[in-house]
Amino acid sequence: MDWKTTAEVVIVGGGIIGVSTAYYLAKEGVQDIVLVEKGTICGGSTGRCGAGIRAQWGTEMNCRLGIAALDIFEQLDRELRMSVGLNQGGYLLVAYNDKEVETLRNGMLLQNSLGIRSKMITLSEAREICPGLAADDAIGFFFHARDGHADPFLTTFAYLEAAKRLGVTCYRNTECTGILVHENVVQGIRTNRGIISAPIVINCAGPYAQIIARMAGIEIPNWAERHEIMITEPVAPGVCPCMLMSFSGNYYIQQRPHGSIICGMSPAGHPEDFENKASWQFLEAMSKTLVRLLPRTKGIRVARQWSGMYDMTPDAQPVIGETDVKNFYHSTGYSGHGFMLAPVAGKILAQHITGKTPDIDFSMLDYRRFSRGEHIRESNVV
């Protein structure tokens, strides 16, 4: 592929956020877009994620983002002309104390007011949704049937192929080594293959976003955090067809359509970590949690385990928008929710950059909120 030395927009990062942003910018009519990825497309956090999609959130903005993303996911096969592997088995949220029940109930009322048809259910109803469930020590259950999961590889490549049909150029194995800035205005990027001059640069580098930002003289308080996941051998369907998740219980568990059960939990202390290592400690703790919640899984084999990086912020909410360097944008800090929010995140940033009013006002996600002490209080994060 010939090397382009100029572009109208350069996007750094070939995960789901970067690729969806490229697609929606092209769809809005931007003619000359270059996306650079230091490795392979979907080779980082996106390809290692749990791939859940939900609208059950505790703030109005996140509820609006979540349901808008679901609306898009439900018609992506048709729009992108490729399957994204969407499976809507719902999210079943599990509460273990009175405070958590109250928090989730308040969230449900907010969701209902915004047209999200989540509901509080009984343990017997929860077992109808998740036949293998024990959870006798839980005291509250909340469910939204439209939630679910999609395939991160299929979704990312569907966006990429659609973007390429609209003229987007993608360079793999191309590492951004510098952001070009003159008189506080972005001028393009420097890579290991050469310079690309561009009047707009978008940082979609995921757990490396703070490093890219620093190249332009911008400090964002993001950090990379390693999360581990494991998946079992395929077993009979119907053990856990929904996404089973608890914030206080610190787990998410779901059965894929082919029968394997995938599950994960957040690490203690939320340490900064760029290494995708696997540990026996996680395997032991997660296996105990899995068998306790789903006794029918006792004795099944773990097929493999892996880890991936969350791009964390101090309030576990994303950073979207222009920086103090003119025309240098961020779409980062999704804190483990990038895949589920990518369709709407790419769309609203593309609308903003092309001068349109975004479908959802994302001004509160400005990175300057941290220096102002205006952290977003979102309860529904693992």
BALOBA-1460 file (C-alpha; in Angstrom, 3 decimals):
// residues 382
<rec num="1" residu="m" x="0.000" y="0.000" z="0.000"/>
<rec num="2" residu="d" x="1.358" y="3.418" z="-0.972"/>
<rec num="3" residu="w" x="2.266" y="5.695" z="1.914"/>
<rec num="4" residu="k" x="0.078" y="8.772" z="2.303"/>
<rec num="5" residu="t" x="1.929" y="11.840" z="3.540"/>
<rec num="6" residu="t" x="-1.208" y="13.905" z="4.079"/>
<rec num="7" residu="a" x="-4.736" y="13.331" z="5.307"/>
<rec num="8" residu="e" x="-7.750" y="15.303" z="6.436"/>
<rec num="9" residu="v" x="-7.950" y="13.295" z="9.678"/>
<rec num="10" residu="v" x="-5.507" y="10.875" z="11.299"/>
<rec num="11" residu="i" x="-6.773" y="8.421" z="13.928"/>
<rec num="12" residu="v" x="-4.293" y="6.729" z="16.257"/>
<rec num="13" residu="g" x="-5.450" y="3.283" z="17.374"/>
<rec num="14" residu="g" x="-7.013" y="0.338" z="15.539"/>
<rec num="15" residu="g" x="-9.342" y="-0.987" z="18.214"/>
<rec num="16" residu="i" x="-13.124" y="-0.688" z="18.111"/>
<rec num="17" residu="i" x="-13.110" y="2.995" z="19.152"/>
<rec num="18" residu="g" x="-10.680" y="4.071" z="16.429"/>
<rec num="19" residu="v" x="-12.280" y="1.988" z="13.706"/>
<rec num="20" residu="s" x="-15.843" y="3.057" z="14.515"/>
<rec num="21" residu="t" x="-14.773" y="6.707" z="14.654"/>
<rec num="22" residu="a" x="-13.160" y="6.339" z="11.227"/>
<rec num="23" residu="y" x="-16.334" y="4.807" z="9.832"/>
<rec num="24" residu="y" x="-18.677" y="7.487" z="11.158"/>
<rec num="25" residu="l" x="-16.388" y="10.307" z="10.045"/>
<rec num="26" residu="a" x="-16.349" y="8.831" z="6.548"/>
<rec num="27" residu="k" x="-20.099" y="8.399" z="6.680"/>
<rec num="28" residu="e" x="-20.388" y="12.098" z="7.575"/>
<rec num="29" residu="g" x="-18.511" y="12.919" z="4.389"/>
<rec num="30" residu="v" x="-14.891" y="13.294" z="5.482"/>
<rec num="31" residu="q" x="-12.969" y="12.254" z="2.378"/>
<rec num="32" residu="d" x="-9.397" y="11.557" z="3.448"/>
<rec num="33" residu="i" x="-9.017" y="9.586" z="6.695"/>
<rec num="34" residu="v" x="-5.971" y="7.591" z="7.746"/>
<rec num="35" residu="l" x="-6.043" y="5.173" z="10.678"/>
<rec num="36" residu="v" x="-2.733" y="3.941" z="12.106"/>
<rec num="37" residu="e" x="-2.340" y="0.914" z="14.372"/>
<rec num="38" residu="k" x="0.990" y="-0.096" z="15.889"/>
<rec num="39" residu="g" x="0.102" y="-3.794" z="15.735"/>
<rec num="40" residu="t" x="-2.862" y="-5.576" z="14.193"/>
<rec num="41" residu="i" x="-6.465" y="-4.423" z="14.041"/>
<rec num="42" residu="c" x="-8.356" y="-5.603" z="17.144"/>
<rec num="43" residu="g" x="-5.083" y="-6.948" z="18.513"/>
<rec num="44" residu="g" x="-5.188" y="-5.017" z="21.783"/>
<rec num="45" residu="s" x="-7.871" y="-4.438" z="24.382"/>
<rec num="46" residu="t" x="-10.790" y="-4.913" z="21.988"/>
<rec num="47" residu="g" x="-9.763" y="-8.428" z="21.020"/>
<rec num="48" residu="r" x="-9.309" y="-9.378" z="24.685"/>
<rec num="49" residu="c" x="-12.533" y="-7.972" z="26.115"/>
<rec num="50" residu="g" x="-15.628" y="-9.649" z="27.555"/>
<rec num="51" residu="a" x="-17.735" y="-7.993" z="24.821"/>
<rec num="52" residu="g" x="-20.782" y="-7.202" z="26.928"/>
<rec num="53" residu="i" x="-23.339" y="-4.569" z="25.897"/>
<rec num="54" residu="r" x="-25.759" y="-2.993" z="28.370"/>
<rec num="55" residu="a" x="-28.053" y="-0.056" z="28.999"/>
<rec num="56" residu="q" x="-28.316" y="-0.564" z="32.776"/>
<rec num="57" residu="w" x="-26.392" y="2.421" z="34.122"/>
<rec num="58" residu="g" x="-26.696" y="4.790" z="37.051"/>
<rec num="59" residu="t" x="-26.316" y="8.193" z="35.351"/>
<rec num="60" residu="e" x="-28.550" y="9.738" z="32.714"/>
<rec num="61" residu="m" x="-25.691" y="10.315" z="30.284"/>
<rec num="62" residu="n" x="-24.509" y="6.703" z="30.484"/>
<rec num="63" residu="c" x="-28.064" y="5.413" z="30.129"/>
<rec num="64" residu="r" x="-28.481" y="7.510" z="27.001"/>
<rec num="65" residu="l" x="-25.150" y="6.323" z="25.624"/>
<rec num="66" residu="g" x="-25.958" y="2.700" z="26.486"/>
<rec num="67" residu="i" x="-29.392" y="2.564" z="24.880"/>
<rec num="68" residu="a" x="-28.172" y="4.493" z="21.826"/>
<rec num="69" residu="a" x="-25.359" y="1.958" z="21.417"/>
<rec num="70" residu="l" x="-27.886" y="-0.894" z="21.675"/>
<rec num="71" residu="d" x="-30.056" y="0.759" z="19.042"/>
<rec num="72" residu="i" x="-27.060" y="0.850" z="16.710"/>
<rec num="73" residu="f" x="-25.870" y="-2.691" z="17.498"/>
<rec num="74" residu="e" x="-29.304" y="-4.078" z="16.646"/>
<rec num="75" residu="q" x="-29.048" y="-2.890" z="13.059"/>
<rec num="76" residu="l" x="-25.272" y="-3.108" z="12.477"/>
<rec num="77" residu="d" x="-25.430" y="-6.351" z="10.479"/>
<rec num="78" residu="r" x="-27.579" y="-4.609" z="7.917"/>
<rec num="79" residu="e" x="-25.668" y="-1.319" z="7.938"/>
<rec num="80" residu="l" x="-22.158" y="-2.770" z="7.758"/>
<rec num="81" residu="r" x="-23.160" y="-5.726" z="5.539"/>
<rec num="82" residu="m" x="-21.381" y="-8.190" z="7.840"/>
<rec num="83" residu="s" x="-22.421" y="-10.079" z="10.959"/>
<rec num="84" residu="v" x="-21.277" y="-8.635" z="14.297"/>
<rec num="85" residu="g" x="-22.353" y="-11.717" z="16.268"/>
<rec num="86" residu="l" x="-24.962" y="-9.924" z="18.368"/>
<rec num="87" residu="n" x="-26.644" y="-12.093" z="20.989"/>
<rec num="88" residu="q" x="-29.199" y="-10.483" z="23.293"/>
<rec num="89" residu="g" x="-29.595" y="-12.771" z="26.289"/>
<rec num="90" residu="g" x="-29.940" y="-9.815" z="28.650"/>
<rec num="91" residu="y" x="-27.949" y="-8.648" z="31.663"/>
<rec num="92" residu="l" x="-28.880" y="-10.013" z="35.091"/>
<rec num="93" residu="l" x="-27.462" y="-7.763" z="37.833"/>
<rec num="94" residu="v" x="-27.089" y="-9.335" z="41.288"/>
<rec num="95" residu="a" x="-27.098" y="-7.362" z="44.569"/>
<rec num="96" residu="y" x="-25.800" y="-8.618" z="47.906"/>
<rec num="97" residu="n" x="-26.663" y="-5.826" z="50.338"/>
<rec num="98" residu="d" x="-29.434" y="-3.321" z="50.998"/>
<rec num="99" residu="k" x="-27.401" y="-0.349" z="49.800"/>
<rec num="100" residu="e" x="-26.695" y="-2.018" z="46.476"/>
<rec num="101" residu="v" x="-30.370" y="-2.934" z="46.042"/>
<rec num="102" residu="e" x="-31.297" y="0.697" z="46.636"/>
<rec num="103" residu="t" x="-28.654" y="1.905" z="44.170"/>
<rec num="104" residu="l" x="-29.749" y="-0.524" z="41.476"/>
<rec num="105" residu="r" x="-33.423" y="0.259" z="42.096"/>
<rec num="106" residu="n" x="-32.752" y="3.981" z="41.700"/>
<rec num="107" residu="g" x="-30.850" y="3.187" z="38.527"/>
<rec num="108" residu="m" x="-33.781" y="1.126" z="37.261"/>
<rec num="109" residu="l" x="-36.174" y="4.022" z="37.860"/>
<rec num="110" residu="l" x="-33.870" y="6.345" z="35.938"/>
<rec num="111" residu="q" x="-33.556" y="3.805" z="33.134"/>
<rec num="112" residu="n" x="-37.320" y="3.354" z="32.953"/>
<rec num="113" residu="s" x="-37.810" y="7.125" z="32.710"/>
<rec num="114" residu="l" x="-35.545" y="7.085" z="29.641"/>
<rec num="115" residu="g" x="-37.408" y="4.226" z="27.951"/>
<rec num="116" residu="i" x="-35.090" y="1.413" z="29.076"/>
<rec num="117" residu="r" x="-37.325" y="-1.440" z="30.180"/>
<rec num="118" residu="s" x="-35.209" y="-2.864" z="32.985"/>
<rec num="119" residu="k" x="-36.977" y="-4.430" z="35.964"/>
<rec num="120" residu="m" x="-36.433" y="-5.867" z="39.417"/>
<rec num="121" residu="i" x="-37.159" y="-9.582" z="39.597"/>
<rec num="122" residu="t" x="-37.284" y="-12.364" z="42.179"/>
<rec num="123" residu="l" x="-34.793" y="-15.188" z="42.648"/>
<rec num="124" residu="s" x="-37.199" y="-17.660" z="41.033"/>
<rec num="125" residu="e" x="-37.569" y="-15.343" z="38.026"/>
<rec num="126" residu="a" x="-33.794" y="-14.964" z="37.904"/>
<rec num="127" residu="r" x="-33.464" y="-18.759" z="37.738"/>
<rec num="128" residu="e" x="-35.870" y="-18.876" z="34.810"/>
<rec num="129" residu="i" x="-33.524" y="-16.497" z="32.979"/>
<rec num="130" residu="c" x="-30.348" y="-18.203" z="34.236"/>
<rec num="131" residu="p" x="-31.294" y="-21.856" z="34.909"/>
<rec num="132" residu="g" x="-27.983" y="-22.801" z="36.513"/>
<rec num="133" residu="l" x="-28.018" y="-19.985" z="39.069"/>
<rec num="134" residu="a" x="-27.610" y="-20.569" z="42.806"/>
<rec num="135" residu="a" x="-26.975" y="-17.106" z="44.389"/>
<rec num="136" residu="d" x="-28.922" y="-17.967" z="47.553"/>
<rec num="137" residu="d" x="-27.029" y="-15.254" z="49.425"/>
<rec num="138" residu="a" x="-28.150" y="-12.507" z="47.013"/>
<rec num="139" residu="i" x="-31.015" y="-10.214" z="47.982"/>
<rec num="140" residu="g" x="-31.869" y="-8.437" z="44.729"/>
<rec num="141" residu="f" x="-31.932" y="-9.071" z="40.979"/>
<rec num="142" residu="f" x="-32.368" y="-6.630" z="38.070"/>
<rec num="143" residu="f" x="-32.770" y="-7.558" z="34.414"/>
<rec num="144" residu="h" x="-32.868" y="-5.892" z="30.999"/>
<rec num="145" residu="a" x="-33.660" y="-8.235" z="28.122"/>
<rec num="146" residu="r" x="-32.106" y="-6.147" z="25.314"/>
<rec num="147" residu="d" x="-28.631" y="-6.233" z="26.841"/>
<rec num="148" residu="g" x="-26.207" y="-8.911" z="25.701"/>
<rec num="149" residu="h" x="-22.934" y="-9.297" z="23.874"/>
<rec num="150" residu="a" x="-21.430" y="-9.230" z="20.382"/>
<rec num="151" residu="d" x="-18.263" y="-10.591" z="18.825"/>
<rec num="152" residu="p" x="-15.457" y="-8.012" z="19.175"/>
<rec num="153" residu="f" x="-13.513" y="-9.309" z="16.175"/>
<rec num="154" residu="l" x="-16.516" y="-9.508" z="13.873"/>
<rec num="155" residu="t" x="-17.720" y="-6.064" z="14.952"/>
<rec num="156" residu="t" x="-14.342" y="-4.362" z="14.548"/>
<rec num="157" residu="f" x="-13.665" y="-5.903" z="11.151"/>
<rec num="158" residu="a" x="-17.195" y="-5.123" z="9.969"/>
<rec num="159" residu="y" x="-16.595" y="-1.462" z="10.840"/>
<rec num="160" residu="l" x="-13.176" y="-1.548" z="9.187"/>
<rec num="161" residu="e" x="-14.406" y="-3.050" z="5.922"/>
<rec num="162" residu="a" x="-17.291" y="-0.566" z="5.798"/>
<rec num="163" residu="a" x="-14.863" y="2.300" z="6.488"/>
<rec num="164" residu="k" x="-12.539" y="1.108" z="3.713"/>
<rec num="165" residu="r" x="-15.456" y="1.038" z="1.286"/>
<rec num="166" residu="l" x="-15.941" y="4.708" z="2.151"/>
<rec num="167" residu="g" x="-12.302" y="5.489" z="1.382"/>
<rec num="168" residu="v" x="-10.565" y="5.154" z="4.769"/>
<rec num="169" residu="t" x="-6.905" y="4.098" z="4.613"/>
<rec num="170" residu="c" x="-5.634" y="1.770" z="7.337"/>
<rec num="171" residu="y" x="-1.954" y="1.219" z="8.114"/>
<rec num="172" residu="r" x="-1.188" y="-1.747" z="10.354"/>
<rec num="173" residu="n" x="2.191" y="-2.204" z="12.087"/>
<rec num="174" residu="t" x="2.539" y="1.561" z="12.082"/>
<rec num="175" residu="e" x="3.424" y="3.085" z="15.432"/>
<rec num="176" residu="c" x="2.763" y="6.706" z="16.264"/>
<rec num="177" residu="t" x="6.032" y="8.094" z="17.662"/>
<rec num="178" residu="g" x="5.091" y="11.757" z="17.895"/>
<rec num="179" residu="i" x="2.298" y="14.305" z="17.559"/>
<rec num="180" residu="l" x="3.221" y="17.319" z="15.451"/>
<rec num="181" residu="v" x="2.121" y="20.614" z="16.994"/>
<rec num="182" residu="h" x="2.851" y="24.183" z="15.901"/>
<rec num="183" residu="e" x="1.694" y="27.217" z="17.884"/>
<rec num="184" residu="n" x="-0.669" y="24.994" z="19.856"/>
<rec num="185" residu="v" x="-2.390" y="23.617" z="16.740"/>
<rec num="186" residu="v" x="-1.993" y="19.982" z="15.729"/>
<rec num="187" residu="q" x="-0.219" y="19.437" z="12.416"/>
<rec num="188" residu="g" x="-0.180" y="15.651" z="12.073"/>
<rec num="189" residu="i" x="1.757" y="12.667" z="13.426"/>
<rec num="190" residu="r" x="5.171" y="11.094" z="13.163"/>
<rec num="191" residu="t" x="5.321" y="7.306" z="12.792"/>
<rec num="192" residu="n" x="7.952" y="4.616" z="12.454"/>
<rec num="193" residu="r" x="7.229" y="4.729" z="8.721"/>
<rec num="194" residu="g" x="7.162" y="8.464" z="8.171"/>
<rec num="195" residu="i" x="5.171" y="11.636" z="8.776"/>
<rec num="196" residu="i" x="1.494" y="12.149" z="7.971"/>
<rec num="197" residu="s" x="0.453" y="15.795" z="7.915"/>
<rec num="198" residu="a" x="-3.157" y="16.382" z="8.983"/>
<rec num="199" residu="p" x="-5.184" y="19.266" z="10.449"/>
<rec num="200" residu="i" x="-7.085" y="16.893" z="12.786"/>
<rec num="201" residu="v" x="-5.684" y="14.069" z="14.929"/>
<rec num="202" residu="i" x="-7.780" y="11.788" z="17.150"/>
<rec num="203" residu="n" x="-6.263" y="9.800" z="20.001"/>
<rec num="204" residu="c" x="-8.023" y="6.418" z="20.217"/>
<rec num="205" residu="a" x="-5.037" y="4.562" z="21.612"/>
<rec num="206" residu="g" x="-6.833" y="2.862" z="24.504"/>
<rec num="207" residu="p" x="-4.488" y="1.960" z="27.378"/>
<rec num="208" residu="y" x="-1.689" y="3.856" z="25.623"/>
<rec num="209" residu="a" x="-3.759" y="7.029" z="25.261"/>
<rec num="210" residu="q" x="-1.897" y="8.926" z="27.980"/>
<rec num="211" residu="i" x="1.390" y="8.249" z="26.169"/>
<rec num="212" residu="i" x="0.002" y="9.577" z="22.883"/>
<rec num="213" residu="a" x="-1.493" y="12.604" z="24.656"/>
<rec num="214" residu="r" x="1.869" y="13.408" z="26.248"/>
<rec num="215" residu="m" x="3.424" y="13.563" z="22.765"/>
<rec num="216" residu="a" x="1.299" y="16.671" z="22.202"/>
<rec num="217" residu="g" x="2.034" y="18.121" z="25.626"/>
<rec num="218" residu="i" x="-1.327" y="17.056" z="27.070"/>
<rec num="219" residu="e" x="-1.587" y="15.290" z="30.413"/>
<rec num="220" residu="i" x="-4.541" y="13.017" z="31.057"/>
<rec num="221" residu="p" x="-4.829" y="10.958" z="34.271"/>
<rec num="222" residu="n" x="-5.442" y="7.660" z="32.467"/>
<rec num="223" residu="w" x="-3.681" y="4.406" z="33.287"/>
<rec num="224" residu="a" x="-3.572" y="0.872" z="31.919"/>
<rec num="225" residu="e" x="-5.011" y="-1.784" z="34.204"/>
<rec num="226" residu="r" x="-4.680" y="-5.522" z="33.574"/>
<rec num="227" residu="h" x="-7.871" y="-7.608" z="33.817"/>
<rec num="228" residu="e" x="-7.951" y="-11.381" z="33.500"/>
<rec num="229" residu="i" x="-10.569" y="-13.560" z="31.829"/>
<rec num="230" residu="m" x="-11.068" y="-17.287" z="31.473"/>
<rec num="231" residu="i" x="-13.248" y="-19.454" z="29.267"/>
<rec num="232" residu="t" x="-14.401" y="-23.030" z="29.763"/>
<rec num="233" residu="e" x="-14.884" y="-25.908" z="27.391"/>
<rec num="234" residu="p" x="-18.308" y="-25.905" z="25.687"/>
<rec num="235" residu="v" x="-21.081" y="-27.401" z="27.817"/>
<rec num="236" residu="a" x="-24.796" y="-27.906" z="27.320"/>
<rec num="237" residu="p" x="-26.602" y="-24.637" z="26.577"/>
<rec num="238" residu="g" x="-28.882" y="-23.018" z="29.105"/>
<rec num="239" residu="v" x="-26.546" y="-22.839" z="32.112"/>
<rec num="240" residu="c" x="-26.146" y="-19.051" z="31.929"/>
<rec num="241" residu="p" x="-27.549" y="-17.618" z="28.684"/>
<rec num="242" residu="c" x="-27.594" y="-14.071" z="30.093"/>
<rec num="243" residu="m" x="-24.706" y="-11.915" z="31.281"/>
<rec num="244" residu="l" x="-24.623" y="-12.523" z="35.042"/>
<rec num="245" residu="m" x="-22.935" y="-9.599" z="36.762"/>
<rec num="246" residu="s" x="-22.482" y="-8.110" z="40.216"/>
<rec num="247" residu="f" x="-20.711" y="-4.899" z="41.165"/>
<rec num="248" residu="s" x="-20.255" y="-5.759" z="44.855"/>
<rec num="249" residu="g" x="-19.656" y="-9.420" z="43.997"/>
<rec num="250" residu="n" x="-17.009" y="-8.386" z="41.455"/>
<rec num="251" residu="y" x="-17.793" y="-10.800" z="38.626"/>
<rec num="252" residu="y" x="-19.281" y="-11.128" z="35.187"/>
<rec num="253" residu="i" x="-20.215" y="-14.503" z="33.713"/>
<rec num="254" residu="q" x="-21.952" y="-15.489" z="30.503"/>
<rec num="255" residu="q" x="-22.382" y="-18.511" z="28.289"/>
<rec num="256" residu="r" x="-21.535" y="-18.045" z="24.646"/>
<rec num="257" residu="p" x="-23.949" y="-19.437" z="22.028"/>
<rec num="258" residu="h" x="-21.570" y="-22.347" z="21.290"/>
<rec num="259" residu="g" x="-21.624" y="-23.402" z="24.965"/>
<rec num="260" residu="s" x="-18.411" y="-22.064" z="26.492"/>
<rec num="261" residu="i" x="-18.688" y="-19.960" z="29.640"/>
<rec num="262" residu="i" x="-16.591" y="-16.808" z="29.810"/>
<rec num="263" residu="c" x="-15.996" y="-14.947" z="33.063"/>
<rec num="264" residu="g" x="-13.857" y="-12.301" z="34.704"/>
<rec num="265" residu="m" x="-13.401" y="-10.001" z="37.688"/>
<rec num="266" residu="s" x="-11.581" y="-6.762" z="38.507"/>
<rec num="267" residu="p" x="-8.117" y="-6.951" z="40.082"/>
<rec num="268" residu="a" x="-7.623" y="-5.970" z="43.701"/>
<rec num="269" residu="g" x="-6.247" y="-2.467" z="44.112"/>
<rec num="270" residu="h" x="-6.649" y="-1.525" z="40.440"/>
<rec num="271" residu="p" x="-2.890" y="-1.480" z="39.735"/>
<rec num="272" residu="e" x="-1.283" y="0.095" z="36.688"/>
<rec num="273" residu="d" x="-0.009" y="-2.708" z="34.481"/>
<rec num="274" residu="f" x="0.954" y="-2.855" z="30.797"/>
<rec num="275" residu="e" x="1.703" y="-6.586" z="30.799"/>
<rec num="276" residu="n" x="-0.922" y="-9.038" z="29.589"/>
<rec num="277" residu="k" x="0.090" y="-11.754" z="32.041"/>
<rec num="278" residu="a" x="-2.081" y="-14.572" z="33.392"/>
<rec num="279" residu="s" x="-2.027" y="-15.776" z="36.986"/>
<rec num="280" residu="w" x="-3.006" y="-18.924" z="38.869"/>
<rec num="281" residu="q" x="-4.455" y="-16.722" z="41.609"/>
<rec num="282" residu="f" x="-7.100" y="-15.396" z="39.218"/>
<rec num="283" residu="l" x="-7.824" y="-18.875" z="37.895"/>
<rec num="284" residu="e" x="-8.395" y="-20.190" z="41.412"/>
<rec num="285" residu="a" x="-10.546" y="-17.259" z="42.596"/>
<rec num="286" residu="m" x="-12.634" y="-17.105" z="39.425"/>
<rec num="287" residu="s" x="-13.197" y="-20.871" z="39.386"/>
<rec num="288" residu="k" x="-14.489" y="-20.779" z="42.971"/>
<rec num="289" residu="t" x="-16.850" y="-17.914" z="42.135"/>
<rec num="290" residu="l" x="-18.093" y="-19.691" z="39.015"/>
<rec num="291" residu="v" x="-18.890" y="-22.949" z="40.810"/>
<rec num="292" residu="r" x="-20.519" y="-21.129" z="43.730"/>
<rec num="293" residu="l" x="-22.849" y="-19.196" z="41.433"/>
<rec num="294" residu="l" x="-23.391" y="-21.930" z="38.847"/>
<rec num="295" residu="p" x="-23.001" y="-25.303" z="40.603"/>
<rec num="296" residu="r" x="-23.611" y="-27.168" z="37.348"/>
<rec num="297" residu="t" x="-20.179" y="-25.994" z="36.194"/>
<rec num="298" residu="k" x="-18.360" y="-28.085" z="38.834"/>
<rec num="299" residu="g" x="-15.874" y="-30.370" z="37.130"/>
<rec num="300" residu="i" x="-15.853" y="-28.730" z="33.710"/>
<rec num="301" residu="r" x="-12.473" y="-27.806" z="32.285"/>
<rec num="302" residu="v" x="-11.021" y="-24.360" z="31.717"/>
<rec num="303" residu="a" x="-10.047" y="-24.100" z="28.067"/>
<rec num="304" residu="r" x="-7.795" y="-21.066" z="28.438"/>
<rec num="305" residu="q" x="-7.257" y="-17.816" z="30.258"/>
<rec num="306" residu="w" x="-5.876" y="-14.480" z="29.124"/>
<rec num="307" residu="s" x="-5.706" y="-10.853" z="30.124"/>
<rec num="308" residu="g" x="-6.301" y="-7.473" z="28.546"/>
<rec num="309" residu="m" x="-5.916" y="-3.860" z="29.530"/>
<rec num="310" residu="y" x="-8.624" y="-1.457" z="30.623"/>
<rec num="311" residu="d" x="-7.952" y="2.188" z="29.771"/>
<rec num="312" residu="m" x="-8.868" y="3.618" z="33.176"/>
<rec num="313" residu="t" x="-9.682" y="7.140" z="34.383"/>
<rec num="314" residu="p" x="-10.111" y="8.344" z="37.996"/>
<rec num="315" residu="d" x="-13.923" y="8.137" z="37.746"/>
<rec num="316" residu="a" x="-14.013" y="5.124" z="35.379"/>
<rec num="317" residu="q" x="-15.717" y="7.279" z="32.742"/>
<rec num="318" residu="p" x="-14.427" y="8.121" z="29.265"/>
<rec num="319" residu="v" x="-12.672" y="11.192" z="27.954"/>
<rec num="320" residu="i" x="-14.165" y="12.485" z="24.701"/>
<rec num="321" residu="g" x="-13.513" y="15.801" z="22.985"/>
<rec num="322" residu="e" x="-10.941" y="18.367" z="21.922"/>
<rec num="323" residu="t" x="-7.871" y="19.075" z="24.036"/>
<rec num="324" residu="d" x="-6.034" y="22.319" z="24.771"/>
<rec num="325" residu="v" x="-4.133" y="21.660" z="21.535"/>
<rec num="326" residu="k" x="-6.508" y="22.774" z="18.797"/>
<rec num="327" residu="n" x="-7.919" y="19.969" z="16.638"/>
<rec num="328" residu="f" x="-6.278" y="17.263" z="18.766"/>
<rec num="329" residu="y" x="-9.075" y="15.076" z="20.100"/>
<rec num="330" residu="h" x="-9.403" y="12.255" z="22.603"/>
<rec num="331" residu="s" x="-11.765" y="9.299" z="22.582"/>
<rec num="332" residu="t" x="-10.240" y="7.310" z="25.405"/>
<rec num="333" residu="g" x="-10.594" y="6.198" z="29.020"/>
<rec num="334" residu="y" x="-13.570" y="3.874" z="28.561"/>
<rec num="335" residu="s" x="-12.506" y="1.878" z="31.639"/>
<rec num="336" residu="g" x="-13.640" y="-1.497" z="30.340"/>
<rec num="337" residu="h" x="-16.734" y="-0.251" z="28.497"/>
<rec num="338" residu="g" x="-15.222" y="0.784" z="25.175"/>
<rec num="339" residu="f" x="-16.626" y="-2.086" z="23.161"/>
<rec num="340" residu="m" x="-20.193" y="-1.608" z="24.330"/>
<rec num="341" residu="l" x="-20.143" y="2.176" z="23.791"/>
<rec num="342" residu="a" x="-18.034" y="2.281" z="20.611"/>
<rec num="343" residu="p" x="-20.857" y="2.664" z="18.076"/>
<rec num="344" residu="v" x="-22.368" y="5.708" z="19.750"/>
<rec num="345" residu="a" x="-18.993" y="7.130" z="20.828"/>
<rec num="346" residu="g" x="-17.689" y="7.058" z="17.274"/>
<rec num="347" residu="k" x="-20.890" y="8.541" z="15.937"/>
<rec num="348" residu="i" x="-21.194" y="11.500" z="18.327"/>
<rec num="349" residu="l" x="-17.540" y="12.483" z="18.024"/>
<rec num="350" residu="a" x="-17.798" y="12.360" z="14.228"/>
<rec num="351" residu="q" x="-20.897" y="14.555" z="14.383"/>
<rec num="352" residu="h" x="-19.080" y="17.061" z="16.589"/>
<rec num="353" residu="i" x="-15.950" y="17.212" z="14.424"/>
<rec num="354" residu="t" x="-18.000" y="17.757" z="11.255"/>
<rec num="355" residu="g" x="-19.924" y="20.635" z="12.818"/>
<rec num="356" residu="k" x="-23.187" y="18.847" z="13.569"/>
<rec num="357" residu="t" x="-24.995" y="18.762" z="16.899"/>
<rec num="358" residu="p" x="-24.203" y="15.357" z="18.421"/>
<rec num="359" residu="d" x="-27.121" y="13.056" z="19.168"/>
<rec num="360" residu="i" x="-25.943" y="13.037" z="22.801"/>
<rec num="361" residu="d" x="-24.223" y="15.939" z="24.545"/>
<rec num="362" residu="f" x="-20.864" y="14.610" z="25.734"/>
<rec num="363" residu="s" x="-19.436" y="17.887" z="27.039"/>
<rec num="364" residu="m" x="-19.337" y="16.530" z="30.598"/>
<rec num="365" residu="l" x="-16.735" y="13.979" z="29.423"/>
<rec num="366" residu="d" x="-14.163" y="16.739" z="28.882"/>
<rec num="367" residu="y" x="-10.801" y="15.673" z="30.370"/>
<rec num="368" residu="r" x="-10.511" y="19.008" z="32.190"/>
<rec num="369" residu="r" x="-13.161" y="17.773" z="34.635"/>
<rec num="370" residu="f" x="-10.470" y="16.021" z="36.627"/>
<rec num="371" residu="s" x="-8.504" y="19.196" z="37.313"/>
<rec num="372" residu="r" x="-11.779" y="20.875" z="38.283"/>
<rec num="373" residu="g" x="-12.596" y="18.033" z="40.684"/>
<rec num="374" residu="e" x="-15.809" y="17.229" z="38.808"/>
<rec num="375" residu="h" x="-15.718" y="13.454" z="38.796"/>
<rec num="376" residu="i" x="-18.732" y="11.654" z="37.383"/>
<rec num="377" residu="r" x="-20.446" y="9.473" z="40.000"/>
<rec num="378" residu="e" x="-21.389" y="6.262" z="38.237"/>
<rec num="379" residu="s" x="-22.306" y="3.341" z="40.488"/>
<rec num="380" residu="n" x="-22.697" y="0.634" z="37.852"/>
<rec num="381" residu="v" x="-19.102" y="-0.304" z="37.131"/>
<rec num="382" residu="v" x="-17.237" y="-3.502" z="37.984"/>
